Every structure is written in C-alpha cells, then in structure tokens.
Amino acid sequence: MCIQIIDILTGTANFLNNAAVGAFLGAFFAFIFGIIAYDYTKHREKWKAHHGGVVKAERLLNRHLNQISGNIHLLKGALDTYVKNAFSENGLNPIEDIDLAIDFHNIGIINVYMDYQSLVEKVNHDLGSWNRSNDRQFTAALSGVVHPADIAVNRKHLADRTKEIIQHLEDLMQETYSTGAYIREFLKFDKRARFARLKYTENISISEEQVAAERIVFVQQSEDTMKKDREGRLKKYAP
C-alpha cells in the first residue's frame, strides 16, 4: 500500500515537473489572477467615478446657494426699479445644471439628485423667460412707440411675475438645503469596501431623520458663512 502511494506521488511529481505542464499551469494561474485583478480594477474605477460624482454634487449645491441668492438680490433690485417707473438693466444668471447622476451607483441618491435637477431646470426656464420679457419691455419703453399707459400695465405684470420667481427661487433654496443635507449625510457612509465591492455602495440608505438632522447643521453653516462674507465686504468700505 505504501509502495503504491509512493508511486502515485512520484508520478505526480514527475508530471508536474514536466516543462509543458509547468508552462500550462503557470499560464493558467496567471490568467486567473489577471481576471481577478481586472475585476477589482473595474470595480474600483466605478466606485471612484461614483464617489467623485457625489463629491462634485456637494460642491455644486454649495455654489447653487450663492447663485440663487444672487438672482434673488437682482430681482428685488428690479422690483425697486419698477416702483420708480423704470425697467431693470440687470440680467439673471442661470443656475448651473450638470448631469452628475450618470456616475452614481446608488438608486437612492440618483432619485434625490434627479428630482432636484428637474427643479433647477424649471427655475432656469423662469429666469430665461424673465430676461426676455424684461429686455423686450425695456426696449419698447426706450423706443417711444408704445403708449405710456401700456408700458405701465406691462411693468405691473412683470413686477407680479418677478415676485413669483423670487418665491420659486426661495423654494429652490430650501430644496438645495435638503438635497445638500442628503448628499452630505450620504458621503459619511460612502466608503470604498474591501475588494472595491459595489454592493455596499448600492445598499446605502439615508433616512428622513438623518437628512433632517444634517440639514440643521448645513443651514447654520451656510448662514454663518454668508454672514461672515457680508461683514468682510462691509469692513473693506468702513471709514
């Protein structure tokens, strides 16, 4: 029995020592490890694209707060101009609209971002429409062809529309805080898993309670930053 076992082991060793067999096994294991390395690399690249997209979204929404605030300031200035029976020469600036969801690898954040993006698109339509209306009425008033009474009526309608858009922008700002809070909370959990497995990222779920708590922090930080910026600008012009 022992002799048979020794013969089997000897035969196996001789088989493995064969140059052709050794080359085949070397190529086979290299192929297997190559597949594993390729799979890991592709998963890591997908996670990096996803995570990078989420980080970009967080930065984008911070910029949105400034862009929304700037347009509200311009519209309120336009209302002051209408009260003086004139038209504003200011132009509103569209809110940045970037399709980042294409890189996201989590259905929850995809839905949140795309819902928010649809609101940005609607507000941008309002801003563009206001620019065109204001330009037309400004040009008509300068032409001297349109009767002053008609100009006054058109100015009143534009003032009413301006108030509506201010409200839309203020609503969008609240949505920006909510969406930004969701993204900030998501990033706390969005860590690359071992072997870059994407299942962990896919299963991240953020509750309404988590968003509400982070929103309070986000709003306070934003208000503190805006206050500091205002004080810094005023200090430059102080006597």
C-alpha positions in Angstrom: 0.0 0.0 0.0 2.8 2.4 0.9 4.6 1.5 -2.2 1.5 2.4 -4.3 1.2 5.8 -2.5 4.9 6.5 -3.2 4.5 5.6 -6.8 1.5 7.9 -7.1 3.3 10.8 -5.5 6.4 10.1 -7.6 4.3 10.0 -10.8 2.5 13.3 -9.8 5.8 15.0 -9.1 7.2 13.8 -12.5 4.0 15.1 -14.2 4.3 18.5 -12.5 8.0 18.7 -13.3 7.2 18.3 -17.0 8.1 21.6 -18.7 4.9 21.7 -20.8 2.7 21.0 -17.8 4.6 23.7 -15.7 4.1 26.2 -18.5 0.4 25.4 -18.8 -0.2 25.8 -15.0 1.8 29.0 -14.9 -0.2 30.4 -17.8 -3.5 29.2 -16.2 -2.8 30.8 -12.8 -1.6 34.0 -14.5 -4.9 34.0 -16.4 -7.0 33.5 -13.2 -5.1 36.2 -11.3 -5.4 38.5 -14.3 -9.2 38.1 -14.3 -9.3 38.8 -10.5 -7.1 41.9 -10.9 -9.1 43.2 -13.9 -12.4 42.7 -12.0 -11.0 44.6 -9.0 -9.7 47.4 -11.2 -13.1 47.8 -12.9 -15.0 47.9 -9.7 -12.5 50.4 -8.2 -12.9 52.7 -11.2 -16.7 52.5 -11.0 -16.6 53.4 -7.3 -14.1 56.2 -7.9 -16.4 57.7 -10.6 -19.4 57.3 -8.4 -17.7 58.9 -5.3 -16.2 61.7 -7.3 -19.6 62.5 -8.8 -21.2 62.7 -5.3 -18.4 65.0 -4.1 -18.9 67.2 -7.2 -22.6 67.3 -6.5 -22.0 68.5 -2.9 -19.8 71.3 -4.2 -22.3 72.2 -6.9 -25.1 72.6 -4.5 -22.9 74.9 -2.4 -22.4 77.1 -5.5 -26.2 76.9 -6.1 -26.8 78.7 -2.8 -24.7 81.6 -4.0 -26.3 81.6 -7.4 -29.8 81.5 -6.1 -29.1 84.3 -3.5 -27.5 86.4 -6.3 -30.6 86.1 -8.5 -32.9 86.9 -5.7 -30.9 90.1 -5.0 -31.2 91.1 -8.7 -34.9 90.5 -8.8 -35.5 92.5 -5.6 -33.5 95.3 -7.2 -35.7 95.1 -10.3 -38.8 95.5 -8.1 -37.3 98.7 -6.7 -36.7 99.9 -10.2 -40.3 99.2 -11.3 -41.6 101.3 -8.4 -39.7 104.2 -9.9 -41.5 103.6 -13.2 -38.3 102.3 -14.9 -37.0 98.9 -16.1 -34.1 97.0 -14.7 -31.0 96.6 -16.9 -29.8 93.6 -14.9 -29.8 90.1 -16.4 -30.4 87.0 -14.3 -27.8 84.2 -14.3 -28.9 80.6 -14.9 -28.3 78.1 -12.1 -25.5 75.5 -13.1 -27.2 72.4 -14.3 -24.8 69.5 -14.5 -25.8 65.8 -15.1 -23.8 64.1 -12.4 -26.2 61.3 -11.7 -24.9 59.2 -14.6 -21.9 58.2 -12.4 -23.9 57.5 -9.2 -24.0 53.9 -8.1 -26.9 54.1 -5.6 -30.6 54.4 -6.6 -31.5 56.5 -3.6 -29.1 59.3 -4.4 -29.8 59.1 -8.1 -33.5 59.7 -7.4 -32.8 62.6 -5.0 -30.4 64.3 -7.3 -32.6 63.9 -10.4 -35.7 65.3 -8.6 -33.6 68.3 -7.5 -32.2 68.7 -11.0 -35.7 68.9 -12.5 -36.5 71.8 -10.2 -33.3 73.6 -11.3 -34.3 73.2 -14.9 -37.8 74.7 -14.2 -36.3 77.6 -12.4 -33.8 78.2 -15.2 -36.7 78.3 -17.6 -38.3 81.0 -15.4 -35.0 83.0 -15.3 -34.6 82.9 -19.1 -38.2 83.9 -19.6 -37.8 86.8 -17.2 -34.7 88.0 -19.0 -36.5 88.0 -22.4 -39.6 89.8 -21.0 -37.5 92.5 -19.2 -35.4 93.1 -22.3 -38.4 93.4 -24.6 -40.2 95.8 -22.3 -37.0 97.9 -21.7 -36.5 98.1 -25.5 -40.2 99.1 -26.0 -40.0 101.8 -23.4 -36.9 103.3 -25.0 -38.4 103.2 -28.5 -41.1 105.8 -27.5 -43.6 104.0 -29.8 -45.6 102.2 -27.0 -48.1 104.3 -25.1 -47.0 105.0 -21.5 -50.2 103.5 -20.2 -49.5 100.2 -21.9 -45.9 100.3 -20.6 -47.3 100.8 -17.1 -49.6 97.8 -17.4 -46.8 95.6 -18.8 -44.5 96.8 -16.0 -47.1 95.8 -13.4 -47.4 92.3 -14.9 -43.6 91.9 -15.0 -43.5 93.0 -11.3 -46.0 90.4 -10.4 -44.1 87.8 -12.3 -40.9 88.9 -10.6 -42.4 88.3 -7.2 -43.4 84.8 -8.3 -39.9 83.9 -9.5 -38.5 85.2 -6.2 -40.7 82.8 -4.4 -39.6 80.0 -6.8 -36.0 80.8 -6.1 -36.6 80.8 -2.3 -38.4 77.4 -2.6 -35.4 76.1 -4.7 -33.0 77.3 -1.9 -34.9 75.2 0.6 -34.7 72.2 -1.7 -31.0 72.9 -2.1 -30.5 72.7 1.6 -32.5 69.4 1.8 -30.7 67.8 -1.2 -27.3 69.1 0.1 -28.0 67.6 3.5 -28.9 64.2 1.9 -25.6 64.3 -0.1 -23.5 65.3 3.0 -25.0 62.5 5.0 -24.5 60.0 2.2 -20.8 60.9 2.0 -20.4 59.9 5.6 -21.2 56.3 4.7 -19.8 56.2 1.1 -16.5 54.4 1.8 -14.8 52.0 -0.6 -15.5 48.5 0.5 -12.9 45.7 0.6 -12.0 44.5 -2.8 -14.0 47.5 -4.1 -17.3 45.6 -3.9 -20.1 47.9 -5.1 -22.8 46.1 -3.2 -22.1 48.1 -0.1 -22.5 51.4 -2.0 -25.6 50.1 -3.7 -27.2 49.4 -0.3 -26.5 52.7 1.4 -29.8 54.1 2.7 -30.3 57.6 4.3 -33.4 58.1 6.4 -35.5 61.3 6.6 -34.4 61.7 10.3 -30.7 61.7 9.2 -31.4 64.2 6.5 -33.3 66.5 8.9 -30.5 66.5 11.4 -27.8 67.2 8.9 -30.0 69.9 7.3 -30.0 71.9 10.5 -26.2 71.8 10.6 -25.9 72.6 6.9 -28.3 75.6 7.1 -26.4 77.0 10.1 -23.0 76.6 8.5 -24.3 78.3 5.3 -25.8 81.2 7.2 -22.6 81.7 9.2 -20.6 81.7 6.1 -22.8 84.3 4.3 -22.8 86.5 7.4 -19.0 86.4 7.6 -18.8 87.2 3.9 -21.1 90.2 4.3 -19.2 91.5 7.3 -15.9 91.1 5.4 -17.2 93.1 2.5 -18.6 95.9 4.7 -15.4 96.1 6.6 -13.5 96.9 3.4 -15.6 100.0 2.9 -15.6 101.1 6.6 -14.1 104.6 7.2 
